[in-house]
Amino acid sequence: MRISEVIDYGEPADVCDALGIEMRKSGSHIFIRCPSHMRILGKEDKKPTNCILTRKGYKCYACGASGDWLRMSADFLEMPYETWHDKYNVAIAVAKKAYPELIPKLTSRNDGDKADFFLTHKELSLIGLAPEKKSDPIKEAFRYDGVDPEIRRKYSDTNKISLTEFIEDDPEHNFIMIIPRIYIRKKQAEDVLSMDKEELKERFPYRWSELILRASDMIETMDAMIAKIKVYLKTKGLDYDKVARECLEFNKELTGQDIPFPPDEGNTEKQAV
């Protein structure tokens, strides 16, 4: 079941009632305390006077927040809402309270969900599968081996590629290529964030602040890719931990790079679902 179908299925008032979001009816409108105030303004909305429920979501005239009821729920539950996997987690959390009948449809994946699994241009460029639209200071600051030009030509004609298509085109090779590169880039970003600020300023006097921002963004992007691959493997009845470890081990034999498997990765899937 796609996220767009979940949004069409739900009603904002039903969701508010199930989650315990205070509602107050005035004329033809239903007012709530804006759940996005904390994210946008850094403080809670004290009274249900400025935020109304719309046909499929909400709109706040005080902080400017608006969106569908899934976005509203994410802010109320204080859950991330950036990637497809984030939205999936919110949908599961809300469905448990408001629409339990949706749980089987959300947790059993099918071919109709293939459209949800895409690697974006940003994700592709960070692991060397697409041309970069702007320079990458982290790649410039740390050694990074590029992808074979023939592979770049094969996959860089489009701004995004179906994860299913990419993997099933050459399962063994593409898994071995993509998973180690994700962890290499994530480790580089983590190394930047672990450096002392004065050391960063000394090594990269003109780009140290950009390095910090890009490193944080890179970690989020790599985590999003990992989440997509985990859900994809789950549809195939495969264990992500086992596949990832085998890919990293085989990559070590091929390249000599020893990329340790992060000890907390095995818990991510349990926390997500």
C-alpha positions, 0 to 999 in steps of 0.5 A, a space after each residue: 500500500 502506497 503512502 498516497 493511498 494511506 493519506 487518501 484513506 484517512 480523515 484528519 478528525 479521526 486521526 486527531 481523535 485517535 491520537 488525543 489531539 485537542 479539537 474545538 469546533 467553531 462554525 464550519 471549522 475544527 480548530 486544533 492546537 498546532 502540532 508543528 509549533 514546536 518544530 517551527 517556532 520552538 514552543 508549543 501552541 497553547 490554544 486551539 485558535 489558529 490552526 484548522 483541519 482541512 479536507 485531508 490535513 491541517 493549516 496553521 495561520 500562526 506559524 504557517 505550517 500546513 500539510 496532510 494528516 500524516 505530516 500533522 501526525 509526525 509533528 504531534 508524535 515528534 517523529 521524523 518525516 523526511 524520507 519515504 521510510 520516515 513516512 512509512 513509520 508514521 503511517 504504521 504508528 497512526 494506523 495502530 491507533 486510528 486504522 488497525 485495518 490498514 496494518 496488514 496492507 502496510 506490513 505486507 509489501 507487494 509489487 505495487 510498492 515498487 514505485 516507492 523505491 527510487 534512488 534520487 539523483 542526490 543519493 546516486 551522486 554521493 556514491 558516484 553513480 550520477 554526475 554531481 550538480 555541485 562540488 562535494 567538499 567532503 569528497 575533496 577533503 577525503 580520498 574517495 575512489 570513483 565508480 568505473 566510468 562504464 557503470 556511470 554511463 549506464 546509470 547516470 542518464 536519469 535523475 533517479 532510478 528504481 531501486 528494484 530495477 537497479 538491483 535486479 539488473 545485476 543483483 550480485 554486482 550492484 549489491 556489492 557496489 552500493 552497500 560498501 559505498 554507502 558505509 564508506 561515505 557515511 564513515 567519512 561524514 562521521 569522521 568530519 563530525 568527530 573532528 574538533 572544530 579548531 582542527 577543522 578550521 585549521 585543515 579547511 580554513 575556508 570550508 570548515 562550516 560547509 563541511 559540517 553541514 554537508 556531513 550531517 546531510 550526508 549521514 541522513 542521506 545514507 541512512 535513507 538509502 539504507 532504509 530503502 534497501 532494508 525494506 526492499 530486502 524484506 519484500 524478498 524475504 532476505 535479512 539485511 544484516 546478513 546481506 550487508 555483512 557478506 557485501 562488505 566482506 566480499 568488498 574487502 577481498 576485492 579492494 582490501 578496504 576493511 569496512 566494519 559493519 556498524 553494531 547498531 544497524 541490526 536494531 534499526 529495522 526493529 525500531 522502524 517497524 
